[in-house]
Each structure stands twice: as structure tokens, then as C-alpha cells.
Amino acid sequence: MLVVQLLRGALKHAGNRSAGFVRSHASSSTNGDRPKVLITGGLGQLGVGLAMSLRRRFGKNNVILSDIRKPPNNIYNNGPFIFSDILDYKNLREIVVNNNISWLVHYSAVLSAVGENNVALAKEVNITGLHNILDIATEHGLRVFVPSTIGAFGPSSPKDPTPDLCVQRPRTIYGVSKVHAELMGEYYHHRYGLDFRCLRYPGIISADSQPGGGTTDYAVQIFHAAVKIGHFECNLRSNTQLPMMYIDDCVRATLEFLEAPADALISRTYNINAMSFTPQDLTHEIQKVLPDLKVTYNVDPVRQGIADDWPKALEDSAARQDWGWKHKYDLPEMVQAMLTHITLGNKLARDF
């Protein structure tokens, strides 16, 4: 009955709804051409979903996933995949040239909680790797997308909502590296003409990938625990409000932003927002479908400290005005979609 109930809800929702650089040449994806896209860090939470959308839009062989890890068979067999280490400048440059890349989506990063446990690694990946990406993108006239985050704001930033332009003084290496990425990308745009584009993502919620060490991971983990064992231990306080977004909205926003005409972009870095909620809010919404779910709290002081410095909501009117951003999933629709995907996925796994 749970599967039938969730499918009906999902169907209802679907029905409603540097020295020596010259200025970059125009991206080869303009004038109606299909871009050739490289996604770094492609096996993370966002890369696979974005690759699927881009492949539907531009063709399977025009989108290359890359990572330093071996992909699962279903990803390897679903389209081009190559090894790429963003810290290896020569290798990355060869990939861009040999594959005639025109768009580069840079998802490789060490996330917030993991970064605090390994600052040296976070600096190397998030800052040195970014420099390689920007230099190569500028040299070859690429359109480059680098995500930022709610972690780019700090305790002195306005919290509810947080505007696009305000004080940014993050206290994590992840946040510092993302502010650095925003400013470096905008500098390269103004100095060299690089077509740099950046979205500040909220916490992203997806059923298809495992959390990667971020502070908002609880909002993914709770769904798997709710379906599998009926109990979840949350590492944030019950009243911790953070901005969140369902993966489908995130992927669509990224694709729409990548395709937006350059002259429509008043800025090169935008907030995007969908919903904000607390662990308690999310628990109550899940309990409408799974009333036996029990949630307890064992607060992680590191993650809680990070969350306390972050926005409660993002103000995103500029994105909505400049390139037409509009989210589709609020909390009830997101919960319905997540439980549908996880329940059906578990059923298929058992049947197999």
C-alpha cells in the first residue's frame, strides 16, 4: 500500500507542475551548437543527476563524467566516463583539448564537515584545483560553472533571508574556499572575459546518491533510515533551520543557468532558494506517510557549530528576475518524491 500511495502522490505532483592570457573567445556552445561538457567530481551527489539531464538535452556522447574513483557499472555503461584529477594540470588540459570541451562543470570539492577534519586536503582540492580549472577554462575559452554554497556566508551575514550581496566571513575552510572561488571567478570574468557562472546552492536532497560529508547530510539520511529501520538519530538540534532544495530543482536550475544568455546575467554569482525547514519540520512531514518513524537527537558540536553560522533562507529574487529561476518542489512535494524513490528502489532491489 505504501508504494501505491506514494506513486499516486508523485503522479499528482507531476501533473501540477594570469599573465599571458588573452580575453576568452566566445564559448563554442553559442549559435545553436551543442556543447561538449566535462563534469569534474562527477560521482558526487550532483554530477550523475546533472549528466543525465545534459545527456537528454545535448546527446549521450556530448557529456563526459570524470572523477578519481572507479564508477559503478550502471554509471560507466550509461555514457562517457574518464579518470580526471583536477590537481594534475597537464592531464586536465589534455582532456579539454582531446575532447573538444566547451563547457566545464566543476563539482570536485571537499565538503564542510570533512574539510574541518582535513584542512590541508580541502585547501589543495578546493583552492589549487579551482585555480587549475580557471586557468584552463580561460586558455581554451570555456564556459565554466563552479557551485558555491550557503557555507560561503558566516555568523556576521544576514540570516533570514541572506541576500546575494552582503558581508561574507565564513569560519570553515569549505566556506572560505567557496568565497575564494566566487571572487576568483568574477575576477577572471572581468579581467580575461571568462564566461564564469556560479550558483550558491542550499542543502541538496537526493535519493540516488550517498551524502558526501556535508552539514545538511541529515536531510538525506533520515529518509533512508525512515524506510529501512523506522528510526533516525539526528546530529543537529531539532530547531536548526537551513535552506534546502530537492535534486530535480537543483539540476534544472543549473542547466537553465548554463543555457542563459550571457547578456541576461547582471551578476556572475546568484543565490537560489526553494524551501527552509528544521529537522523537526522534516520529521513531522515524513510522519504523515510513515507515522511510526522515531527520531532522536545526538548533536555533533562540529556540524551544529557550522549550521549555526549559516543562513536560514536565501534571498534569490535576482535569479528569478534575470534568468527566470523558479523552484517546483516545496517540503511536502520533496518528501513525497524522496519516499517514492527510496521505497521503489528498495522494492526493486529485493525483487532482483
Buried (B, 14 or more C-beta within 10 A) or exposed (E): EEEEBBBEBBEEBEEEEEEEBEEBEEBBBEEEEEBBBBBBBBBBBBBBBBBBBBBEBBEEEBBBBBBBEEBEEEBEEBBBBBEBBBEBBEBBBEBBEEBEBBBBBBBBBBBBBBBBEBBEEBBBBBBBBBBBBBBBBBBBBBBBBBBBBBBBBBEEBEBEBBBBEEEBBBBBBBBBBBBBBBEBBBEBBEEBBBBBBBBBBBBBBBBEBEBBBBBBBBBBBBBBBBBEEEEBEBBBBBEBBBBBBBBBBBBBBBBBBBEBEEEEBEBBBBBBBBBBBBBBBBBBBBBEBBEEBEBEEEBBEBBBBBBEBBBBBBBBBBBBEBBEBEBBBEBBBBBBBBBBBBBBBBEEEEEE
